[in-house]
């Protein structure tokens, strides 16, 4: 049955579906799987650990923006995300005026996931998503502050505050209209270097500087030239092609983008070619870093980005790894040597803080970002 046959589900119903999947409550939709799913179900101890890690909203972000639903008429992807369905109920969510997070609560020894929905009116009273979080960060000792509710928001703010001090030494008269603009501009200045450095490329300082500068200009170009319609997404494959050319200019030994994404006989080719192996490792790390240092902060810290994933199997695979990590106190046994012989990416592929950063299908900047540039 198509999505259009139902009224849009609200944030509480959305959280119910997310909770069922995260907690593996398979008896609700596949009773025959219950015996097998019991060993995958998160225990009280596992969920307590999940709460402490502060990554719940990273998992929710992926689920909320993956095309699980059949409706939708985008020219960029098939289907529809839970976010897009919820936006039919709350139109201000579509362009970033509203913001949603989720939270774990325990009632009568049972864990539940509940929504924390912040309306446009609420956020305007607090200025915006970022400044609301910044205010709460200053007022509370707990670093998991609303509305972001993320384990690294404080680290992010501290890093940009340090960048501000460095920038003021260069230009003591530097001033901004508000904290949102200040931190957003500092973010755009610093995130390209973070992306390049996390690709683990062996580059000179000069090449790192040049690649970072070119990437910064390209990301600003994406921001400035995007059309404002709700289906005006940037296709990630096109964006990565252009970014790869920047990386390839810095390291001419990298293979072409077409060769590194070619999945035909991929395992065999990687084992036979050191250059392809190294290029594949760099592209994987770039994909994670692009999400972690660019899309994710704009999405979850500034509230000005919509990201769409279409790979449902990748989500389920990462959910299985996350479950395994939680059941083994965040450490799982792995053959590091064998992994490195194929692709040296295990340090981020099996870290619960970073596993939910991944290349998407497309993304778009929202009006909540553009309002400060119009």
N, C-alpha and C positions, 0 to 999 in steps of 0.2 A: 504493500500500500504506500502511496506517495506521501511525502511530508505535508503536501497541501491539503490532505484530507483531515488534518488535525489543526487545532488551534496551537500557536507557538507555545512551547513549554517554558515555564518560568525558571528562575535561577535555582529554586529549591528542587524542582524536578531534574534539572541539569546535574546538580550535585548528587542527586540520587543515582543517576546513571553512572556518573564518574565513580562514585563510591562502590557500586556493584562491581565495576570492572577492576578497580584498584584492590579491593578486598577479596576479589575472586568469589563473589556470591553467585556462583554458577547455577545453584538450585533455582534461582528466579527465572532463568531462561532456558537452561538445559539440565533438568533434574538428573538425567542419566550420567552426567559428568561429576556429580557430587563426590563419590568415593575417590576419584582420581584427583579432584581439585582440592581436597582437604589438605594435602601436603604442600599445596601452593598458597593456601590461604594465610594471610598475615595474622600472626598471633598478637596478643596484647603487647608483648615485649617488642615485636617487630614494629608495630605502629608507634609505640613510644619512641623508639629509635628514629623512625621516619620523622616524627614531630621535631625531635632535637636537631636533625640535620638541616631543617629549614629549606628543603627542596620540594615540598609538596606543590607549591605554585609553579615550579618548573615542569612538573609532570602534568599538572592541570593545564598549563599554557599549551602544551603539545596536544593534549586530548581535545581541548576547547577549540583548537584551530586546525584540526584534521578533518578531512571530508568524509565523515562517517555517514552522512545523510544523502538521500538520493535527489533531493530538490536542487535548484540552482541553475543559473543560465550564464555562468561566466564563460568567456571565450578563452580563459587561461587554464581552467581545470573543470573536471566533471564533479558533480555533487555539491554538497553544502556542508559547512562546519556548524557545530553547535553555537558558536559565536554568531554566525550569520542568522541562524534561526532565532536566537534570543534578541537580535537586533530588530526583528520584526515586531517584537513586543515592546522593546525599548529602543526607538529609532536613534537616540543620542549615542548609543553604543557604537553605531556604524562608523562614526567619524571621530571616535575617541573622546567625546565629551563625558560619557559615563565610563566607569572602570569597575572591574570585578576581580576579586581574589577569593580564595577559599581557605577554610580554617578547620583544623581537627579539634573536636571537643569530645569529652568523655562524660556520658550520662549513664548512671546505674551500671557501671562496669562495661558499657558498650561504647565503642568509638563511632563517631559520625563525622561526615564532612559537611560543613555548612557554608553557605555563601556569605561574602561580605561585599555587598553591592553599594557603590558610591555613585550617586546621581550627579548630573551636571550642576544642579542647584547646590548640592552639598559641596562639590569640588570648587565651585566658583567662590563659595564662602571661605574656602581655604586656599584660594588662588588657582591651584592646579594640582595634578597628581604628584609631581616631583616635590613641590614646595610643601605640600601636606605631609609627605614622608619625611622631608628634611626637618620640619617643625617637630614631628613626633620623635625623630631621632635625637634631637636636642633635649627633649623633655623626659625621655625614658631611658632607663638603663638597658632594657631589653632591646637588642639590635633587630629583632624581627618585628619591625613596626609596620603599622597600616599606613597607606593602603598596599604597599609592595609585598610585605610579608615574605621577604627573601633573605637567605643566609648571607648574601654578599652586598646588600645595599649599603651598609655602613662602610665596607671596604671601598666600594665604588665612590662614595662621597669623599672619603679620606684621600683617595688617590687624586680626585679632581681638585680638592683643596690644596694638596701639595703642588699640583700643576699650576694652580693660581699663584702661589707664592713665587714659583719660578718665573712665571710670565710677568709678574709685577716688578721683578728685578730688571727685566728687559725693558718694560714699559711701565714706569711708576704711575703714569696718568691714566692707566687702563680703567675704564668704568663701564658698567652695564646697567640697563634699566631695571632689572630685577634678577633674583637668584636663578629663575628658570633659564633666562637667556644666558646668564653668566656660565652656569654649569653646562648648558647645551653646547655653547661655543667651545668651552674647554674640552668637552667630550669629543666634538668633531675634530679638534686639533690633536688629541692624544690617541684616539682609538685606532687610526690607521697603523701607527707604529706598534701598538699591541698586537694587531692582527699579523703584521709581518714577522714580528719577533716570535710569535707562537707557531709559526710554520716550521721552525727548526731548520732554516736554511743557513748554510755557511756563507755569510755575506760580510763584506767589509762595512765599517760604519758609514762610509760614503754611499754605498749601495743601499744600505738599510734606509738612510735618510732620503735618498732619491725615490726609492720605491714607496716609502711612506708618504712623501709629498704628492706623488702621482696618484696614489690611492685616495688620499684626502680630496684632491681635486675632483676625482671621479665620483666619490660619494656625495660631495657637494653638488655636482652636476645632476646626479639622480634626484636629489632633493629639489633642486631649482626647476627642473624640466618636467617633472611628473605632472600629468593632467589630473584634475580634481574629481573626476567621476568615481563612483563606487566600484567600478570594474577596471579602473586604470592601475593595474598591478605591473610591477617589474617582474619579468620572468627570470628566475634565478639562474637558469642555464645560460641566458644571454649575459647576465651580470658577471657570472663566473668566467665566461669566455674572455670578457674584457679584463677582468682582474688577473686571470692567468697570463695574459699578455704582459701585464705589468711585472708579474713575478718572473716570467721568462726573459724579460729584458734585463732583470737583475741577475739571473742565472741562466745563461744560454744553453746549458746542458739539459735543461728540462725538456721533455718530449712535448709534442703539440697537445693542445687541449683535446682534440678529437681522438688522439691515440690513448690518452690517459683515461678517458671516460668510456672507451670501447670495451664492452663487457664480453665480447666473443673470445672464448678461450683465455679469459682474463688470468686465472690462476696459473696456467701454464706459461703465459707470456711474462708474468711478473717473476716467476721462478727463473726464467731464462734471461731476463734483462735487468741489470742493476740500475740502469737509467730509468726504466719504467717503474721499477720498484720504488726508487727514491721519489720519482714524480708522483706516484700514487700516494705515498706517505704524506708528501707536502700538500697535495690536493685535499686529502682527508683532514689534515690539520687545519688547512685554510678554511674548509667548510665549517668545522667546529668553531674556529676562531671568529669567522664572519658572523655567525649567530651569537656567540658568546659576547663579543666585544662591540658589535654594531646593532644587530636586530634586537637582541634581547633587552639591552638597556633602553632603547627607544620604545620598545613595547612595554616592558614591565616597570621601568623606573620613571620614564617620562610620560607614558601613556599615549604615545603618538605614532604607533606602528601597528598594522595588522599583518600577520604572517599566516600563510596557508601551507599546510602539508597535505599530500595526497597518499603517501606511503603508509598504509595502515599496518602492514606487516612489520615495518621498521619500529613502529610504536610498540607493538606487541612483543617484539624481540627485546627491546630496551626495558619494557616492563618486566619481562622474565629475568633479565640480568639484575634489575633493581630489587626484585623479590629475593633473588639468590643472595645479593649483597646484604640485605636487611636480615636474612636468616643466618648469616655467617658473620655478624658484627662488622659489616662493611669490608670484609676480606674474603675472597674466594681463591681457591687453589688454582694456579695457572702455570702452564709450562712457558715461562718467559722466553727461554731460548728458542723454542719452536715458533713462538709468535713473532719474534724479531726476525727470524729467517724469512717469514712471509711478509708481514708488514709491522714495522715498529711503531705501533699506535696504542699499545696497551695501557700506557699511563693516563690516557684520557678516555679510552673506550670502556674502562672498568672502574672509573671514579664516579661515585654517585652524585657528586657536585656537577660533573660535566657531561654525563652520559645523555642528558636531555637536551644538549645543544647539538643541532644537526642541520644540514642543508635542507631548506624548504623548497617548495615548488614556486612560490612567488610571494611578493610582499608589496605593501603600499604605505606611504606616509599619510597620516591622517590630518584632518583640519585642526585638531588640538595642538599640533606642532606648527602648522602654517599660520595660525592666528598671530604669531609673534613676528612673522615676516611680511604680512600683508600691509 
